[in-house]
Amino acid sequence: MATTLSDTSITDSKVRTFLSAAKDRHELVCERITGFHFCKIGNFGSWRYRYRDDTGRRHVVTIGNYPTMKPAEAAQRAMVWRNQRADPLAEARKRKAAARTAEQITASRTLRSYLNGIYTQHQARKKNEGKYTLHMIRSNFADVLDRDMTTLSAVDIKAWQARREKEGLAHATLVRAYGALRTLLRHAVTEGILDSNPIVGVRLASPTAQEKQKALSAEARAHRRMLTAAELAGLHKGITAFADELRKQRRNSRKHGKAYLPDLDQVPHPHWFIPFFYLALHTGMRPGDLYTLTWRELNLPFRRLVKLPEKTIHHPNPAKLDLPLSDAIYNIMTEWHKQEGSPAEGLVFPSKATEGGEAKQHDKKAHGKPWARVRKLGEVDPKLDFYCLRHHFISALVAKGAPLLAVAKLVGQKSTRMIEDHYGHLAKNAAADIMRTFSESLPHAQVDTASSTVQEHATAQ
């Protein structure tokens, strides 16, 4: 007997209840129509149908979005497919193929067309980090933007790497750019634009011996170091003077006709850069990760910071930054949280500008001006860049003998390789301390006995 609309167990009221209680990506399954279900996505969701094709492969197809499509309409579509033993995805592919001419298909397969069309829409869902991925692909692969993606080959990739290396790009930069391109091509396969990834299995050549030597050179090591006591004192002096300067300027403005401006003497931090600076100092986070950090990632109730670094977020298996918050930085960020109105979500360091009612992210160089001012007020070397805070964090941990794997996880690295290559030389003193501690742990009686035996042997001789 055929299933009727009244036989579906999913009603509009059940969907509303499910949306309010369920976690993201959880499913509400129809008990009567096999494969028919509702999947929560954000505050809304979509109707989906799960089935197997003639080869036994399992597929999931989206029927429509809620609340635009109601349960009855979605259930009717699913029942038609089920009763006809249809393969909706295969049928959709046939319809798309039939609607396109050979010329249109070729045009849609150029890297530029896909990048500017479907992939731009896909990256737009990621807000700020998406535009950097698009820019990375455009700037690195300008020579092949008008090529049919199916024609890309290992020869193209090898030639690209050789050219970019001659231009002076670091191997790590090339790896990120190539990873972004591979991710785009995998997405094109998922969307049905490509039958397969044309460069699957193609790997970049290892760094040149010259680059490896450069990475381990004395100059590079000197750059990746701990800050001196004088530099740390200077930065502390500079950040304090910066806050005092801003408060003084605001008092003067309020006194001379601008009383409507907020009183900076009444807040812990008169500028967003101040907690931004302290969080970088206490966690070693990259500026890009600080700009995109949200209050959900900076979990103050649990005193923990968990984030996928922007540098690897487009990778299939991205690194993960996982940091417990010390008392000092917890107190600073708690003050900043209260100052910002105790938000439950959103950016930790939002720009004053808004877009669609939401605060926009600062430009990735927004910290440059206040950082320069802090250095000047603190009488610190103007060549010291903001990244020195990350170098200091890693260097200090390594020099203190922290396990390299633990350091890698704290700073969002998937392995210890980068730590070993660039900061391993700092572990020499730690190794000596470890050996000294081990020696001191041995029973003195054994050492004394051995010494006596040697002395007796020497006397006998």
C-alpha positions as CSV (number, residue, x, y, z in Angstrom):
1,M,0.0,0.0,0.0
2,A,1.4,3.4,-1.0
3,T,2.3,5.9,1.8
4,T,0.1,9.0,2.1
5,L,1.0,12.4,3.4
6,S,-0.7,11.6,6.7
7,D,1.8,8.7,7.2
8,T,4.9,11.0,7.8
9,S,5.8,11.3,11.4
10,I,7.4,14.8,11.0
11,T,5.1,17.7,11.6
12,D,5.7,21.4,11.6
13,S,5.4,21.5,15.4
14,K,7.9,18.7,15.8
15,V,10.3,20.6,13.6
16,R,10.0,23.8,15.7
17,T,10.6,21.8,18.9
18,F,13.6,20.0,17.3
19,L,15.2,23.3,16.2
20,S,15.0,24.7,19.7
21,A,16.5,21.7,21.4
22,A,18.8,19.8,19.0
23,K,22.4,20.4,18.3
24,D,23.7,21.6,14.9
25,R,23.8,18.9,12.2
26,H,21.5,16.6,14.2
27,E,18.7,14.8,12.3
28,L,15.0,14.3,12.9
29,V,14.2,11.0,11.1
30,C,10.8,10.2,9.7
31,E,9.6,6.9,11.2
32,R,7.4,6.0,8.2
33,I,9.2,7.2,5.1
34,T,12.5,5.4,4.7
35,G,15.4,7.8,4.2
36,F,13.4,11.0,4.7
37,H,14.7,13.2,7.5
38,F,15.2,16.8,8.6
39,C,18.7,18.1,9.4
40,K,19.3,21.1,11.6
41,I,21.7,23.8,10.2
42,G,22.1,26.8,12.4
43,N,18.7,28.3,13.4
44,F,17.0,26.6,10.4
45,G,17.5,23.4,8.5
46,S,16.9,21.4,5.4
47,W,14.8,18.4,4.2
48,R,16.9,15.5,3.0
49,Y,16.5,12.1,1.5
50,R,19.0,9.3,2.0
51,Y,19.0,6.4,-0.5
52,R,21.2,3.9,-2.3
53,D,21.7,3.8,-6.1
54,D,21.8,0.8,-8.3
55,T,25.4,0.1,-7.4
56,G,24.7,0.1,-3.7
57,R,26.4,3.4,-3.1
58,R,24.8,5.6,-0.4
59,H,23.8,9.2,-1.2
60,V,22.0,12.1,0.5
61,V,20.2,14.7,-1.5
62,T,18.7,17.9,-0.3
63,I,15.0,18.3,-1.0
64,G,14.5,21.9,0.2
65,N,15.0,24.3,3.1
66,Y,12.8,24.9,6.1
67,P,10.7,27.0,6.7
68,T,10.4,27.8,2.9
69,M,9.3,24.1,2.3
70,K,6.9,22.6,4.8
71,P,6.8,19.0,5.9
72,A,4.0,17.8,3.7
73,E,5.7,19.1,0.5
74,A,9.1,17.7,1.4
75,A,7.5,14.3,2.4
76,Q,5.6,14.1,-0.9
77,R,8.9,14.6,-2.9
78,A,10.7,11.9,-0.8
79,M,7.8,9.5,-1.4
80,V,7.8,9.9,-5.1
81,W,11.6,9.2,-5.2
82,R,11.2,6.2,-2.9
83,N,8.3,4.7,-4.8
84,Q,10.0,5.1,-8.1
85,R,13.3,3.9,-6.8
86,A,14.7,7.0,-8.3
87,D,18.3,8.3,-8.2
88,P,17.8,12.1,-7.7
89,L,21.4,13.0,-7.9
90,A,22.0,11.1,-11.1
91,E,18.9,12.7,-12.6
92,A,20.0,16.1,-11.6
93,R,23.4,15.6,-13.2
94,K,21.7,14.4,-16.4
95,R,19.5,17.5,-16.5
96,K,22.5,19.8,-15.9
97,A,24.5,18.1,-18.6
98,A,21.6,18.3,-21.1
99,A,21.2,22.0,-20.4
100,R,24.7,22.9,-21.2
101,T,26.5,23.0,-24.6
102,A,30.0,21.7,-24.9
103,E,31.3,25.3,-25.0
104,Q,29.4,26.2,-21.8
105,I,30.8,23.2,-20.0
106,T,34.4,24.1,-21.0
107,A,33.9,27.7,-19.8
108,S,32.5,26.6,-16.5
109,R,35.5,24.4,-15.9
110,T,38.1,27.2,-16.2
111,L,39.8,27.9,-12.9
112,R,38.8,31.6,-13.1
113,S,35.1,30.8,-13.8
114,Y,34.9,28.4,-10.9
115,L,36.8,30.6,-8.6
116,N,34.7,33.7,-9.3
117,G,31.4,31.8,-9.3
118,I,30.6,28.8,-7.2
119,Y,33.8,28.9,-5.1
120,T,33.4,32.5,-4.2
121,Q,29.8,31.7,-3.0
122,H,31.2,28.8,-1.0
123,Q,34.0,30.9,0.6
124,A,31.5,33.7,1.4
125,R,29.9,31.4,4.0
126,K,33.2,31.5,5.9
127,K,33.0,35.3,6.3
128,N,36.5,36.9,6.7
129,E,38.8,33.9,6.2
130,G,37.2,33.0,2.9
131,K,38.4,36.2,1.1
132,Y,42.0,35.4,2.0
133,T,41.8,32.0,0.5
134,L,40.4,33.4,-2.7
135,H,43.1,36.0,-2.9
136,M,45.8,33.4,-2.2
137,I,44.6,31.3,-5.2
138,R,44.3,34.3,-7.6
139,S,47.7,35.7,-6.7
140,N,49.6,32.4,-6.8
141,F,48.0,30.8,-9.9
142,A,47.3,33.8,-12.2
143,D,49.0,32.0,-15.1
144,V,46.5,29.2,-15.2
145,L,43.3,31.0,-14.2
146,D,41.9,30.7,-17.8
147,R,42.9,27.0,-18.1
148,D,40.3,24.2,-18.1
149,M,40.8,22.7,-14.7
150,T,40.8,19.2,-16.2
151,T,44.0,20.0,-18.1
152,L,46.0,20.8,-15.0
153,S,48.9,18.4,-14.4
154,A,52.0,17.6,-12.4
155,V,54.0,19.5,-15.0
156,D,52.1,22.7,-14.2
157,I,52.6,22.3,-10.5
158,K,56.3,21.6,-10.8
159,A,56.8,24.6,-13.1
160,W,54.7,26.8,-10.7
161,Q,56.8,25.8,-7.7
162,A,60.1,26.4,-9.5
163,R,59.0,29.9,-10.6
164,R,57.7,30.9,-7.2
165,E,60.9,29.6,-5.5
166,K,62.9,31.8,-7.8
167,E,60.8,34.8,-6.8
168,G,61.9,34.1,-3.2
169,L,58.7,32.5,-1.7
170,A,59.3,30.3,1.3
171,H,58.4,26.6,1.0
172,A,55.8,26.9,3.8
173,T,54.0,29.7,1.8
174,L,54.0,27.5,-1.3
175,V,52.5,24.6,0.7
176,R,49.7,26.8,1.9
177,A,48.9,28.1,-1.6
178,Y,49.0,24.7,-3.1
179,G,46.8,23.3,-0.4
180,A,44.2,26.0,-1.2
181,L,44.2,25.0,-4.9
182,R,43.8,21.3,-4.1
183,T,40.9,22.1,-1.8
184,L,39.2,24.1,-4.6
185,L,39.6,21.2,-7.0
186,R,38.2,18.7,-4.5
187,H,35.2,21.1,-4.1
188,A,34.7,21.1,-7.9
189,V,34.5,17.3,-7.9
190,T,31.9,17.4,-5.1
191,E,29.9,20.0,-7.1
192,G,30.0,17.7,-10.2
193,I,32.0,20.2,-12.3
194,L,34.9,17.8,-12.5
195,D,34.8,14.0,-12.6
196,S,38.0,13.7,-10.7
197,N,40.8,15.9,-9.2
198,P,43.4,16.2,-12.1
199,I,46.3,16.7,-9.6
200,V,45.4,14.1,-7.0
201,G,48.6,12.5,-5.7
202,V,50.8,15.3,-7.0
203,R,53.1,16.6,-4.3
204,L,55.4,19.6,-4.0
205,A,59.2,19.0,-4.1
206,S,60.9,19.2,-0.7
207,P,62.5,22.5,0.4
208,T,65.8,23.2,-1.3
209,A,69.0,22.6,0.7
210,Q,69.6,26.4,0.6
211,E,66.2,27.1,2.1
212,K,66.7,24.5,4.8
213,Q,70.0,26.0,5.6
214,K,68.5,29.5,5.7
215,A,65.8,28.4,8.1
216,L,68.4,27.1,10.5
217,S,70.8,29.9,10.0
218,A,72.0,32.1,12.9
219,E,70.0,35.0,11.5
220,A,66.8,33.1,11.6
221,R,67.5,31.7,15.0
222,A,68.2,35.2,16.3
223,H,64.8,36.3,15.0
224,R,63.1,33.4,16.7
225,R,64.2,34.1,20.3
226,M,63.0,35.1,23.7
227,L,62.6,38.8,24.4
228,T,65.2,40.2,26.8
229,A,64.2,41.5,30.2
230,A,64.8,45.0,29.0
231,E,62.5,44.5,26.0
232,L,59.7,43.0,28.1
233,A,60.0,45.9,30.6
234,G,60.0,48.4,27.7
235,L,56.8,46.8,26.2
236,H,55.1,46.9,29.6
237,K,56.1,50.6,30.0
238,G,54.9,51.3,26.5
239,I,51.5,49.6,26.8
240,T,50.9,51.4,30.1
241,A,51.9,54.8,28.7
242,F,49.7,54.1,25.6
243,A,46.7,53.6,27.9
244,D,47.5,56.7,29.9
245,E,47.9,58.7,26.7
246,L,44.5,57.7,25.4
247,R,42.8,58.5,28.7
248,K,44.5,61.9,28.8
249,Q,43.4,62.7,25.2
250,R,39.8,61.6,26.0
251,R,39.7,63.8,29.1
252,N,40.8,66.7,27.1
253,S,38.2,66.0,24.4
254,R,35.4,65.7,26.9
255,K,36.5,68.9,28.6
256,H,36.3,70.8,25.3
257,G,32.8,70.2,24.0
258,K,32.8,66.4,23.4
259,A,31.2,65.3,26.7
260,Y,29.2,62.8,24.8
261,L,32.3,60.6,24.2
262,P,32.7,57.6,26.6
263,D,34.8,58.3,29.7
264,L,37.9,56.1,29.3
265,D,38.8,56.6,32.9
266,Q,35.9,54.3,33.8
267,V,37.0,51.3,31.7
268,P,39.9,48.8,32.3
269,H,41.1,49.0,28.7
270,P,40.8,52.3,26.7
271,H,41.7,50.6,23.4
272,W,41.1,47.1,21.9
273,F,44.8,46.7,21.2
274,I,45.6,46.5,24.9
275,P,43.9,43.1,25.6
276,F,44.9,42.1,22.0
277,F,48.5,42.6,23.0
278,Y,48.3,40.8,26.3
279,L,46.5,37.8,24.7
280,A,49.3,37.5,22.1
281,L,51.9,37.8,24.8
282,H,50.3,35.1,27.1
283,T,49.3,32.6,24.3
284,G,51.7,33.2,21.4
285,M,48.7,33.4,19.0
286,R,49.2,34.7,15.5
287,P,47.7,38.1,14.7
288,G,45.4,36.5,12.1
289,D,44.0,34.1,14.7
290,L,43.4,37.0,17.2
291,Y,41.4,39.0,14.6
292,T,39.1,36.1,13.9
293,L,38.8,34.8,17.5
294,T,35.3,34.5,18.9
295,W,33.9,34.4,22.4
296,R,32.8,30.8,21.8
297,E,36.4,29.9,21.0
298,L,37.7,31.9,24.0
299,N,35.6,30.0,26.6
300,L,36.0,32.0,29.7
301,P,33.7,29.8,31.9
302,F,36.0,26.9,31.2
303,R,39.1,29.0,31.2
304,R,40.1,27.5,27.8
305,L,40.9,28.7,24.3
306,V,40.2,26.3,21.5
307,K,40.5,27.4,17.8
308,L,41.4,26.2,14.4
309,P,44.3,28.4,13.1
310,E,43.5,30.5,10.0
311,K,46.7,29.3,8.5
312,T,45.5,25.7,8.2
313,I,41.7,26.0,8.4
314,H,41.3,25.2,4.7
315,H,43.2,21.9,5.1
316,P,41.3,18.6,5.2
317,N,42.8,17.9,8.6
318,P,43.6,21.3,10.1
319,A,45.7,21.9,13.2
320,K,44.0,22.8,16.5
321,L,45.1,25.4,19.0
322,D,44.2,24.3,22.5
323,L,45.2,26.5,25.4
324,P,44.3,26.6,29.1
325,L,44.2,30.2,30.3
326,S,46.5,31.3,33.1
327,D,45.1,33.4,35.9
328,A,46.8,36.6,34.6
329,I,45.3,36.4,31.0
330,Y,42.0,35.1,32.3
331,N,41.6,38.2,34.5
332,I,42.5,40.5,31.6
333,M,40.1,38.9,29.2
334,T,37.3,38.7,31.8
335,E,37.7,42.5,32.2
336,W,37.5,43.0,28.5
337,H,34.5,40.7,28.2
338,K,32.6,42.8,30.8
339,Q,33.7,46.0,29.1
340,E,32.3,44.7,25.8
341,G,28.9,44.0,27.4
342,S,29.5,40.3,28.3
343,P,28.6,39.0,24.8
344,A,27.8,35.3,24.4
345,E,29.2,35.2,20.8
346,G,30.8,37.3,18.2
347,L,34.3,38.6,17.7
348,V,36.5,39.2,20.7
349,F,38.1,42.1,19.0
350,P,35.5,43.6,16.7
351,S,35.8,46.6,14.5
352,K,33.5,49.6,15.1
353,A,32.3,49.1,11.5
354,T,29.3,46.8,10.9
355,E,28.0,44.8,8.0
356,G,24.5,43.3,7.9
357,G,24.0,44.3,11.6
358,E,27.2,42.4,12.7
359,A,30.5,43.9,13.7
360,K,33.1,43.5,11.0
361,Q,36.6,42.1,11.5
362,H,39.5,44.5,11.8
363,D,41.8,44.8,8.8
364,K,44.7,42.3,9.3
365,K,47.1,45.2,9.7
366,A,45.0,47.2,12.2
367,H,47.4,46.5,15.1
368,G,50.3,48.1,13.3
369,K,49.7,51.7,14.3
370,P,49.1,51.1,18.1
371,W,52.0,48.6,18.1
372,A,54.3,51.3,16.7
373,R,53.1,53.7,19.3
374,V,53.7,51.2,22.2
375,R,57.3,50.6,20.9
376,K,58.0,54.3,20.8
377,L,56.5,55.0,24.2
378,G,58.4,52.1,25.7
379,E,61.7,53.0,23.9
380,V,61.8,49.6,22.3
381,D,63.6,48.8,19.0
382,P,61.3,50.0,16.2
383,K,62.3,47.0,14.1
384,L,60.7,44.6,16.7
385,D,57.6,43.3,14.9
386,F,54.4,42.1,16.6
387,Y,55.3,38.4,15.8
388,C,58.1,38.6,18.3
389,L,55.4,37.9,21.0
390,R,54.8,34.5,19.4
391,H,58.5,33.8,19.1
392,H,59.0,34.7,22.7
393,F,56.2,32.4,23.8
394,I,57.5,29.4,22.0
395,S,61.2,30.1,22.8
396,A,60.5,30.5,26.5
397,L,58.6,27.2,26.7
398,V,61.3,25.3,24.8
399,A,64.1,26.9,26.9
400,K,62.2,25.9,30.0
401,G,62.3,22.2,28.9
402,A,58.6,21.9,28.0
403,P,58.0,18.8,25.8
404,L,58.1,19.8,22.2
405,L,54.8,18.0,21.4
406,A,53.1,19.9,24.2
407,V,54.5,23.2,22.8
408,A,53.3,22.3,19.3
409,K,49.7,21.7,20.5
410,L,49.7,24.9,22.5
411,V,50.6,27.0,19.4
412,G,48.5,25.1,16.8
413,Q,51.1,22.9,15.1
414,K,50.1,19.4,14.0
415,S,53.7,18.1,14.6
416,T,56.9,19.1,16.4
417,R,58.8,19.6,13.1
418,M,58.5,23.4,13.0
419,I,59.4,23.6,16.7
420,E,62.4,21.4,16.2
421,D,63.7,23.2,13.1
422,H,63.3,26.7,14.3
423,Y,63.5,26.6,18.1
424,G,65.3,23.3,18.9
425,H,68.6,25.1,19.5
426,L,67.0,26.7,22.5
427,A,66.6,23.3,24.2
428,K,70.3,22.8,24.7
429,N,70.3,24.4,28.2
430,A,67.1,22.5,29.0
431,A,68.9,19.2,28.0
432,A,71.8,20.0,30.3
433,D,69.3,20.7,33.2
434,I,67.6,17.4,32.5
435,M,70.9,15.5,32.6
436,R,71.9,17.3,35.8
437,T,68.6,16.4,37.4
438,F,69.0,12.8,36.4
439,S,72.5,12.5,37.8
440,E,71.4,14.1,41.1
441,S,68.6,11.5,41.3
442,L,71.1,8.6,41.4
443,P,72.0,7.3,44.9
444,H,75.2,8.9,46.2
445,A,76.3,5.6,47.7
446,Q,76.7,4.1,44.2
447,V,78.9,7.0,43.1
448,D,81.0,6.9,46.3
449,T,81.5,3.1,46.0
450,A,82.6,3.4,42.4
451,S,85.1,6.2,43.3
452,S,86.6,4.0,46.2
453,T,87.0,1.1,43.8
454,V,88.9,3.2,41.3
455,Q,91.1,4.6,44.1
456,E,91.9,1.2,45.5
457,H,92.8,-0.1,42.0
458,A,95.1,2.9,41.5
459,T,96.8,2.2,44.8
460,A,97.3,-1.4,44.0
461,Q,99.0,-0.5,40.8
